[in-house]
Amino acid sequence: MTAFNLYKFLHILGIILLLGNITVTAIWKVFADRTRDGNIVAFGQRLVTGTDFGVTIPGIILTIVGGYGAMFEARYGFPGPDWLLWSQLCFVAAGVLWLGMLVPIQIRQARLARGFTGADTISEEYRALARRWLFWGLVATVPLVAALYFMIAKP
């Protein structure tokens, strides 16, 4: 295996982990939140944090290391051709949205959810935050999908 192929493999693996986890997490978190069962919501919220540290962050790291490694091996100058520049900008935009909007909401939800264990229902504050988390999660996913498009289509 050439260095380029290794970096490309790591890059694609990172994208699979990143996009796969954020998509699946959003789906099962929405369904957990809809139960309004404190135990289920608390468990779901703990899993969101766990999968972010165990899957999303490694996916981000692999995407970056693999992408820039492949870029170096392919002898592209920084920032590369237009399609590569646009994909990088989209990736950064998604990161800014994730760090600026989603993480603070998620931290507040996690703190609230710790008190839900054994509770019959969840607070309205948590439910409002869950709606905001879903909205901003969808918004932050759009530039990631756009980056994937630019990487594949190379327009």
C-alpha positions in Angstrom: 0.0 0.0 0.0 1.4 3.4 -0.9 1.4 6.3 1.5 -1.2 8.0 -0.5 -3.6 5.1 -0.3 -3.0 4.7 3.4 -3.9 8.4 3.9 -6.8 8.1 1.6 -8.1 5.1 3.5 -7.7 7.0 6.9 -9.5 10.0 5.4 -12.5 7.9 4.1 -12.6 5.9 7.4 -12.7 9.2 9.3 -15.6 10.5 7.1 -17.5 7.3 7.6 -17.1 7.5 11.4 -17.9 11.2 11.5 -21.0 11.3 9.3 -22.2 7.9 10.4 -22.1 8.7 14.0 -23.6 12.2 13.8 -26.5 10.8 11.7 -27.2 7.7 13.8 -26.8 9.7 17.1 -29.3 12.3 16.0 -31.8 9.6 15.1 -31.7 7.6 18.3 -31.4 10.7 20.5 -34.6 12.1 19.0 -36.4 8.9 19.6 -35.0 8.7 23.2 -36.1 12.3 23.9 -39.6 11.6 22.5 -40.2 9.0 25.2 -40.0 11.7 27.8 -38.9 8.9 30.2 -36.2 10.3 32.4 -34.2 7.1 32.5 -34.1 6.7 28.8 -33.3 10.3 28.1 -30.5 10.3 30.7 -29.1 7.1 29.2 -29.4 8.5 25.7 -27.7 11.8 26.7 -24.8 9.9 28.2 -24.4 7.9 25.0 -24.3 11.1 22.9 -21.3 12.3 25.0 -19.7 8.8 24.9 -20.0 8.4 21.2 -18.7 11.9 20.5 -15.5 11.1 22.4 -15.3 7.5 21.1 -16.4 7.9 17.5 -16.9 11.5 16.4 -13.6 13.0 17.6 -11.6 10.1 16.3 -13.5 10.5 13.0 -12.5 14.2 12.9 -8.9 13.4 13.6 -8.7 10.7 10.9 -10.4 12.9 8.4 -7.9 15.7 9.0 -4.8 13.5 9.2 -5.8 11.4 6.2 -6.9 14.3 4.1 -3.8 16.5 4.6 -1.6 13.4 4.3 -3.2 12.5 1.0 -3.0 16.1 -0.1 0.8 16.2 0.7 1.4 12.8 -1.0 -0.5 14.0 -4.1 1.7 17.1 -4.1 -1.1 19.6 -3.9 -0.1 23.0 -2.7 -2.1 24.5 0.1 -5.0 25.0 0.0 -5.1 23.0 -3.2 -7.5 23.2 -6.2 -10.9 24.9 -5.8 -12.8 21.7 -4.9 -10.3 21.0 -2.1 -10.5 24.6 -0.8 -14.3 24.5 -0.8 -14.3 21.1 1.0 -11.9 22.5 3.7 -14.0 25.6 4.2 -17.2 23.5 4.5 -15.4 21.2 7.1 -14.3 24.3 9.1 -17.8 25.8 8.9 -19.3 22.6 10.3 -16.7 22.6 13.1 -17.5 26.2 14.0 -21.2 25.4 14.2 -20.5 22.2 16.2 -18.2 23.9 18.7 -20.1 27.1 18.9 -23.7 25.9 19.0 -24.0 22.1 19.6 -21.4 21.5 22.3 -22.7 24.2 24.7 -26.3 22.9 24.2 -25.1 19.3 24.7 -23.2 20.2 27.9 -26.3 21.9 29.3 -28.5 18.9 28.3 -26.0 16.5 29.9 -26.1 18.4 33.2 -29.9 18.4 33.2 -30.2 14.8 32.2 -28.1 13.6 35.2 -31.0 14.6 37.3 -33.5 12.6 35.3 -32.6 9.1 36.4 -35.6 7.7 38.3 -37.8 10.6 37.1 -41.0 10.0 35.3 -40.6 12.9 32.9 -38.0 15.4 31.7 -38.0 19.2 32.1 -39.3 21.7 29.5 -35.9 23.3 29.6 -34.3 20.0 28.4 -37.0 19.6 25.7 -36.3 23.2 24.4 -32.6 22.5 24.3 -33.2 19.2 22.5 -35.1 21.0 19.8 -32.3 23.5 19.4 -29.7 20.7 19.4 -31.6 18.9 16.6 -31.9 22.1 14.5 -28.3 23.1 14.9 -27.2 19.6 14.3 -29.0 19.5 11.0 -27.5 22.9 10.1 -24.0 21.7 11.0 -24.4 18.5 8.9 -25.2 20.5 5.7 -21.6 21.7 5.2 -20.2 18.2 6.0 -22.4 16.8 3.2 -21.3 19.6 0.9 -17.7 18.8 1.7 -18.3 15.2 0.8 -19.8 16.3 -2.5 -16.8 18.5 -3.3 -14.4 15.7 -2.5 -16.3 13.2 -4.7 -17.4 15.4 -7.6 -14.4 17.7 -7.7 -16.3 20.4 -9.6 
